[in-house]
Amino acid sequence: MKVTIERNSLLKSLAHVQSVVERRNTIPILSNVMFEAEGNEVALTATDLDIAIVDRTGANVVDAGSTTIPAHTLFDIVRKLPDGSEVDLTLEDGERLTVKAGRSRFTLACLDREEFPVMNEGDLPHRFAIAAEELKRLIDKARFAISTEETRYYLNGIYLHVADTEDGPRLRAVATDGHRLAQVEQEVPEGASGIPGIIIPRKTVAEVRKLIDEFEGAVEIALSDTKIRFSFNGAVITSKLIDGTFPDYSRVIPKGNDKELQMDCRLMAEAVDRVSTISSDKTRSVKFSLADDLLTLSVNSPDSGTATEELSAAYTADPMDIGFNSRYLLDILAQVEGETVILQLADASAPTVLSDTIDEAALYVLMPMRV
Amino acid sequence: MAETLSDSSVINPVQTQTLIGHEKAERQFLDSFNSDRVHHAWLITGPRGVGKATLAWRIAKFLLTQDTNATADTGLFGETLETDARSLDTDPANPIVQRILSGGHGNIRHICRTENTSTGKLRKDIVIDDIRSLISFFGQTSAESGWRIAIIDAADEMNVSASNAILKLLEEPPAKSIILMLAHSPGKLLPTIISRCRRLHLSPLSLNSVQAVLAGRYPTISNEDLQLLSQLAIGSPGKAITIYEGEGLELYHEVLKLFQSMPAYNIAALHALAGKLGQAKADAKYHLFFEFAIGFIERIIRFNTTQDKQFCFTQGEESLFLQLFANSRVDQWMDLWEKMIERKNRADSVNLDRKQVILNFAASTAQTAKGI
């Protein structure tokens, strides 16, 4: 194999794939990136056995061939090369790869590409395209609620499915950790109407999200009930899915919450952030006291003191008190696009529904805390 | 605790192609596979070095190379015809096998003791985080089509929380998954784990089988060494290999020399030996020394009570046994045997000075030989 690549395009390609390679790896082949040169491009593949990312970039291929090389080492070398240099990669005897740029020269140990893991995607019968902006919205508004608890592994991802609603079928992304839930929906893209409900693992969500910013245009998604593939313009992520059943989340979204609080989202977020400074415990609870057009936030910590703040808000129902985890609440408020956030409450022990005045297709549920 | 055999770099069960002497266990697995009702959890038990890990990896390679894409043969009425695999052998040139060997196969997870990142040392147990990685492994769809396999090497090294964490998996594994658990001392496992597994016991090998393994591995080994090694290994080829690679034969001759000098042993020579074995880096040799020494006492007793020559491993041992026994009684040697095992275990558990343990051993042996 003999290839010449422009340093910047090689660096960009490596940056796309290397994040999936774990820094500390006991298995040598998993810390490598597979390098395949053919035609006038090279394909770089990296995997952690759960996700595989392939990135293609144009190159001057003198001799076609393939090998695997340590991903982080190569990335660091290319990163430190001067901007605009041409990188020469030559595979010597199957065991050593020579990297040359200007007057620098490196030799790297290679491993046989036969040893490199294969992500066997099988048949991916469902294919559809989704605009990058739309996918970004689905991910951003749901991912903060993904659980990190390993025992309920089926919550460690975003549940993507087509739901039947009053407005007909909608493509819906749901994530929950049992304390909060995020549900985002949008129109069903063409070709997606028959997809099975799938759970996309957290790490895949993070990798896809990173690549959305790097590429323009629509993202093509192909999936079966065991694999999903995201094709960007030049890069492809293939991932395993979570093998489990997502719980029936619709039962935890309350329908009959009759008390409605409306107020400026930014003001609420700032005030919650301020008063929660006092709370020293892990849960960081904040008490909401609601009365006629008045919201009083209070935190009472036996160790460090108390904090209260009064805010004017639109509220006309009966006075009530309710407690929330301030961190969970701030996570949700950060996703609200509109100026005003709407909280629908029932009582101090029932879940609260939060919604956005601009993006009505996004909905959040927050469990209260006893305060 | 003694080093596990699979930790030593000399034996690599993943790479080992052949398994000698466990045809019956392989047959049991194949029968279960051929009947299309493979149990999801297998407990492979047997002494260290007997071939448990090799068997587990052979099963893994076999399962992953089964052609899963081929539609199952169906009979006239749509019933599944019995598949008939006759051997666990796989082709080492198969790309799937190559990926397994390099650790690059996504359908297999190997759980063993991991390094503690804060101290940089190998942990004494398999901890809950190691098992949790299995939960997420089985919680995701498989990377390549076909079986998902976990090998736990060894299950009796799991600590309490790790053992409890695996129960749920053992009870409700996902479809097409198999958990192979190895155990040197299955008695240490939770009864709830044992009851969920099908047991595959690997018995110690015959002398001939051990010799066959050794002869295949070391073509130049002398007949005499081969004989002695296979007798010292007590049916475990893995142990024979570690003895051979770890200069264990030389050590055995030193143990022999020490017994020959009894009861008037050379104190200076003993101090040199004990000092060498007492060092931290001689950990494996220290344990081996006691294994040989305690085994030797055992053979003194057995030979003198049965007069059976199979207890004499090397030339001259017969007269040595008789000579050591001349001034003493069986019960005295049995006392010594029991005391030595107990002392060694106690010294290990509270980390006593190893040199002293060896000096103490020699002194007690000398007394017994004198009949005191």
Interface residues (C-beta under 8 A of the other chain):
Chain A: R24 T26 I27 P28 I29 L30 T47 L49 D50 L111 D112 E114 E115 F116 P117 V118 M119 N120 G122 E150 T151 Y153 Y154 N156 P201 D225 T226 K227 K240 L241 I242 D243 G244
Chain B: P95 Q98 R99 L101 S102 G103 G104 H105 G106 T117 R132 I135 S136 F138 G139 Q140 T141 S142 A143 E144 S145 P174
